[in-house]
Every structure is written in C-alpha cells, then in structure tokens.
Amino acid sequence: MTVPQETIVQEVIMVRHGAVDPQWKGICYGAMDVSLSEQGYSDSRQVARQLSERFQPSAIFHSGLSRTRFLAEEIAQAYSGAVPCIEDHHLRERDYGDWQGQTWDAAYASDPDNFDGLIEDPDHYRPPGGETTSQMQARVAQWFNEQLNPSGHDRPKTLIAVSHSGPIAALAGHLHETPPTQWQPYTIGTLESIRVRQVASGEQTRWQVDRQTAGLR
C-alpha cells in the first residue's frame, strides 16, 4: 500500500521579539511599550536577514509594540515593500494591568496566595485591571483562525508574525489543546520561534507545531 506523501498546505512562523533594554530586567512589563537593547536591535537585523532568505511570506504581522514592529519592518524591507507589514493587537503580550511597571517580586507580594492562578486558574484569575490567561489565548487564537483557514483554501501559504512569549505559548497550547501547565515547552527565548504548519496527507490534514532554535536555523 502506498503511503500518501505529506505536503505543507500553509504555515505561520511565530517569532518572539529581540531582547529588551536591561533596565527592564526583573520588571513585569507585559503590554507596555518597552525598547529593545542595543543587542536586541542588532540581533533582530540578523534574524530578519535569515528569515527573508528562508521564507517567502505573503504577509508579515506584528503586535504594534515597538519591540515587535522593529523586527517585522526589518523583514519587510528585505522584500522591498512587496510584502505587507500589518499591525494586529491580537498578538500583543498579556496585559498584566496594575502589575505592569512593578518588579515581579512586588507583583507576587501583592497576592502571594493566588499568584499561581495565572497558570492554574486560567479562566478566572487576573491581575488587577489585566487579562486572564484564557482571554489572552482567545485573542491570539482568533487571529490565527482568521488568518489561517483550517480548510487551507484561498489562504496565504506562509505568514510571519512577530509576537511575544505569552501569546506564542498560548497559541501552541490552543493547537495542542493543552492547559497552561503544559505550555512550558513552547515558552521560547527572544528571537526564537515556533513554526506552525498545516500538513496534508491524502485527504487528511493536521496542524504540526515545531519549536525552532535561536537564529531560526
């Protein structure tokens, strides 16, 4: 019996932004618009070149925060404006509300008995004025479902999206149907990525999620 050959129908490369300025070390910045470090700018340029050499996307997305916009625009420049660079707030990092701008130690101290609810109670626990984990996951899943039709018909074959650690892990969890307690394998470092591919084999299709190493090679 002949085994059908697998083909990639469509894919999205989810890339985390570069390293932020050292002044934000230990700070819960979440959806704040914080700047990249000098190394973050330099590394982003290098990764943009690597991405442009490896992929031919039909669109490039970013969250609207400058740390993602920089990389997205660097990638777009490599295609001389032929590929649209699109801002979409669904890709933003989790909104941590009143915790943003505080140290993580201070955030924990504000609610030590319930802090683990970020992971263990994703539907209900939220920082004051912020999002639940499930709300963050729902918006990035909405973006994904709008951009990559499960049928694979009349949709872009390859997209690149520059986002943040939380939404990227949440999307992987959505596709694998796993709770936040099992998202750790997809909690990636700066300028690392996950590659989401719809793979077809005969009449069957499935989503495949692979973590990429730094440098995307």
C-alpha positions as CSV (number, residue, x, y, z in Angstrom):
1,M,0.0,0.0,0.0
2,T,1.4,3.4,-1.0
3,V,1.6,5.9,1.9
4,P,0.5,9.4,0.7
5,Q,3.2,12.0,0.6
6,E,2.9,14.8,3.1
7,T,2.8,18.4,1.8
8,I,2.7,21.7,3.6
9,V,-0.6,23.5,2.8
10,Q,0.0,26.6,4.8
11,E,2.2,27.8,7.7
12,V,2.9,30.6,10.1
13,I,6.3,31.4,11.7
14,M,5.7,32.9,15.1
15,V,8.8,34.8,16.2
16,R,9.4,36.3,19.6
17,H,10.9,39.9,19.6
18,G,14.5,40.7,20.4
19,A,16.0,41.3,23.9
20,V,14.7,44.4,25.7
21,D,16.7,47.1,27.3
22,P,18.5,45.9,30.5
23,Q,16.6,48.5,32.6
24,W,13.5,46.2,32.3
25,K,15.2,43.2,33.9
26,G,13.0,41.8,36.7
27,I,10.1,44.1,35.7
28,C,6.6,43.0,34.8
29,Y,6.2,45.0,31.6
30,G,3.6,42.9,29.8
31,A,1.8,45.0,27.2
32,M,3.9,48.1,28.0
33,D,5.8,49.5,25.0
34,V,9.4,49.0,26.1
35,S,12.5,49.4,23.9
36,L,14.9,46.8,22.7
37,S,18.5,46.7,23.9
38,E,21.3,47.6,21.5
39,Q,22.0,43.8,21.2
40,G,18.3,43.3,20.6
41,Y,18.4,45.7,17.7
42,S,21.5,44.1,16.2
43,D,20.3,40.5,16.6
44,S,16.9,41.5,15.2
45,R,18.5,42.7,12.0
46,Q,20.4,39.4,11.7
47,V,17.3,37.3,12.2
48,A,15.4,39.4,9.7
49,R,18.0,38.6,7.1
50,Q,17.8,34.9,7.9
51,L,14.0,34.9,7.7
52,S,14.0,36.7,4.4
53,E,16.4,34.2,2.9
54,R,14.5,31.2,4.1
55,F,10.8,32.1,3.6
56,Q,8.6,33.9,1.0
57,P,5.7,35.1,3.1
58,S,2.5,36.7,1.7
59,A,2.2,38.9,4.8
60,I,4.2,39.9,8.0
61,F,2.4,40.7,11.2
62,H,3.4,42.4,14.5
63,S,1.7,43.3,17.7
64,G,2.0,47.0,17.4
65,L,4.5,47.3,20.2
66,S,7.8,48.7,19.1
67,R,9.9,45.6,20.1
68,T,7.9,43.6,17.6
69,R,7.4,46.3,15.0
70,F,11.2,46.7,14.6
71,L,11.8,43.1,13.5
72,A,8.7,43.0,11.3
73,E,9.7,46.1,9.4
74,E,13.3,44.8,9.0
75,I,11.9,41.7,7.5
76,A,9.5,43.6,5.2
77,Q,12.4,45.9,4.0
78,A,14.2,42.8,2.7
79,Y,11.3,42.3,0.3
80,S,11.5,45.9,-0.9
81,G,7.9,46.6,0.1
82,A,6.4,43.7,-1.8
83,V,5.1,42.1,1.3
84,P,2.6,43.9,3.6
85,C,3.6,44.6,7.2
86,I,0.5,44.6,9.3
87,E,-0.2,45.7,12.9
88,D,-2.6,43.5,14.9
89,H,-3.2,43.9,18.6
90,H,-4.4,40.3,19.0
91,L,-0.7,39.5,19.0
92,R,0.2,41.7,22.0
93,E,1.7,40.4,25.2
94,R,-0.6,39.7,28.1
95,D,-2.0,42.8,29.8
96,Y,-0.9,42.5,33.4
97,G,-2.9,45.5,34.5
98,D,-1.7,47.2,37.7
99,W,1.3,44.9,37.9
100,Q,2.9,46.5,34.8
101,G,5.9,48.6,35.7
102,Q,6.4,46.8,39.0
103,T,9.0,44.2,39.8
104,W,7.9,40.6,39.6
105,D,8.7,40.3,43.3
106,A,6.3,43.2,44.1
107,A,3.6,41.7,41.9
108,Y,3.9,38.4,43.7
109,A,3.9,40.1,47.1
110,S,0.6,41.8,46.2
111,D,-1.2,38.4,46.0
112,P,1.0,35.6,47.1
113,D,-1.8,33.2,48.0
114,N,-3.3,33.3,44.5
115,F,-0.4,34.2,42.2
116,D,-0.3,30.6,40.8
117,G,-3.8,31.3,39.4
118,L,-2.0,32.8,36.4
119,I,-1.4,29.2,35.3
120,E,-3.7,27.1,37.5
121,D,-6.9,29.1,37.1
122,P,-6.6,30.5,33.6
123,D,-10.4,31.2,33.1
124,H,-10.8,33.3,36.2
125,Y,-7.6,34.7,37.8
126,R,-6.4,38.0,36.5
127,P,-4.0,40.7,37.7
128,P,-6.0,43.8,38.8
129,G,-7.1,45.6,35.7
130,G,-5.5,42.9,33.4
131,E,-6.4,39.8,31.4
132,T,-7.0,36.2,32.4
133,T,-4.7,33.7,30.7
134,S,-7.7,32.4,28.7
135,Q,-8.6,35.9,27.4
136,M,-5.0,36.2,26.1
137,Q,-5.2,32.8,24.5
138,A,-8.6,33.5,22.9
139,R,-7.4,36.7,21.1
140,V,-4.3,35.1,19.6
141,A,-6.4,32.0,18.6
142,Q,-8.9,34.4,17.0
143,W,-6.1,36.0,15.0
144,F,-4.8,32.6,13.9
145,N,-8.2,31.3,12.9
146,E,-8.9,34.4,10.8
147,Q,-5.6,34.3,9.0
148,L,-5.2,30.5,8.5
149,N,-8.4,28.9,7.4
150,P,-8.4,25.2,8.6
151,S,-9.6,24.2,5.1
152,G,-6.4,25.6,3.6
153,H,-8.3,27.0,0.6
154,D,-7.7,30.5,-0.8
155,R,-5.5,31.5,2.1
156,P,-1.8,32.6,2.3
157,K,0.6,29.7,2.3
158,T,3.2,31.3,4.6
159,L,2.9,34.1,7.2
160,I,5.4,35.5,9.6
161,A,4.2,37.0,12.9
162,V,6.4,38.8,15.4
163,S,4.8,38.5,18.8
164,H,5.6,37.8,22.5
165,S,6.3,34.8,24.7
166,G,2.8,34.6,26.3
167,P,0.8,34.7,23.1
168,I,3.1,32.3,21.2
169,A,2.9,29.7,24.0
170,A,-0.8,30.2,24.2
171,L,-1.2,29.6,20.5
172,A,0.8,26.3,20.8
173,G,-1.4,25.3,23.7
174,H,-4.5,26.1,21.7
175,L,-3.4,23.9,18.8
176,H,-2.4,21.1,21.1
177,E,-5.5,21.6,23.3
178,T,-3.3,21.6,26.4
179,P,-3.7,23.6,29.6
180,P,-1.3,26.4,30.6
181,T,0.5,24.0,33.0
182,Q,1.8,22.2,29.8
183,W,2.9,25.2,27.8
184,Q,6.5,25.3,29.1
185,P,8.0,23.6,26.0
186,Y,6.7,26.5,23.9
187,T,7.8,29.3,26.2
188,I,10.6,30.5,23.9
189,G,13.5,32.8,24.2
190,T,14.0,36.1,22.4
191,L,14.3,35.7,18.6
192,E,13.3,32.1,18.8
193,S,10.2,30.8,17.1
194,I,7.6,28.2,16.7
195,R,6.7,27.0,13.2
196,V,3.0,26.1,12.7
197,R,2.3,24.0,9.6
198,Q,-0.9,22.5,8.2
199,V,0.3,19.3,6.7
200,A,-1.8,17.3,4.2
201,S,-1.5,13.6,3.6
202,G,-4.1,12.4,1.0
203,E,-7.4,13.8,2.2
204,Q,-6.3,14.3,5.8
205,T,-4.7,17.4,7.3
206,R,-3.2,18.1,10.7
207,W,-1.5,21.0,12.4
208,Q,2.1,20.5,13.3
209,V,3.9,22.8,15.8
210,D,7.7,22.8,16.0
211,R,9.9,24.8,18.2
212,Q,12.8,26.5,16.4
213,T,16.2,27.3,17.9
214,A,17.7,30.7,18.2
215,G,18.6,32.0,14.8
216,L,15.8,30.1,13.2
217,R,18.1,27.6,11.6
